[in-house]
Amino acid sequence: MTRSGARLRPDERIAELVAAARALLADVGYERFLPAEVARRCGVSEATVYRYFPTKRELLVRVAETWFHEILDALEPGVTRHEGTYERLHYVVRYAVEVVRREPTFTRYILNELRPDPAFRSTTIYQLNRRFTGIVRHVLADAVAHGD
């Protein structure tokens, strides 16, 4: 990371840890993910990781939330740049498939680890997923309204 080991503001340290965790998750997957390796990559102690993220799950959830925000931040304006129901729906589907192809580890983590949690519906990830499906629902509702 940029200033590994240097004294950073809490928001900078969190961003550094999340970025390192994201790269590590993509490299090794959830099963072999170790917060100690995140610490090593950032040049800090493992205690520093746990100061900001008390559990491995909390760190990985933050990674997933950050990733999902990035997906939506790119998807939402992209939909509005397309005219016509078919073009918009095609864009949404193509974009979603490309995300899964580009980031299979994150997709698996969300589907296999986060969604089965009984408390999933009270999570930020659930709300982000609803935003995504809301985009699809809106495109389909427009299609029905226009007789497409």
Residue pairs with C-beta under 8 A, 6 or more apart in sequence:
1 16
1 19
1 20
1 41
1 42
1 43
2 16
3 12
3 16
4 16
4 41
4 42
4 43
4 44
5 42
5 43
5 44
8 16
10 52
13 44
13 48
13 52
14 52
14 62
16 42
17 38
17 42
17 48
17 49
17 52
17 53
17 59
18 59
18 62
18 63
18 66
20 38
20 41
20 42
21 33
21 35
21 38
21 59
21 60
21 62
21 63
22 63
22 66
22 67
23 41
24 33
24 34
24 37
24 38
24 41
25 33
25 60
25 63
25 105
25 106
25 109
26 103
26 105
26 106
28 37
29 105
29 108
30 60
30 105
30 108
30 109
30 112
30 113
33 56
33 60
34 56
35 46
35 49
35 50
35 53
35 56
35 59
36 46
36 49
38 49
38 59
39 45
39 46
39 48
39 49
42 48
42 49
49 59
52 59
53 59
53 62
60 109
60 113
61 114
61 123
61 124
61 125
63 106
64 106
64 109
64 110
64 114
64 125
65 124
65 125
65 128
67 103
67 106
68 110
68 125
68 128
68 129
68 132
69 128
71 99
71 132
72 128
72 131
72 132
74 95
75 92
75 95
75 132
75 135
76 135
78 91
78 95
79 88
79 91
79 92
79 135
79 139
82 88
82 90
82 91
85 139
85 142
85 143
85 146
85 148
86 148
88 139
88 142
89 136
89 139
89 140
89 143
92 135
92 136
92 139
96 132
99 107
100 107
110 125
110 129
114 120
114 123
114 125
117 123
120 126
142 148
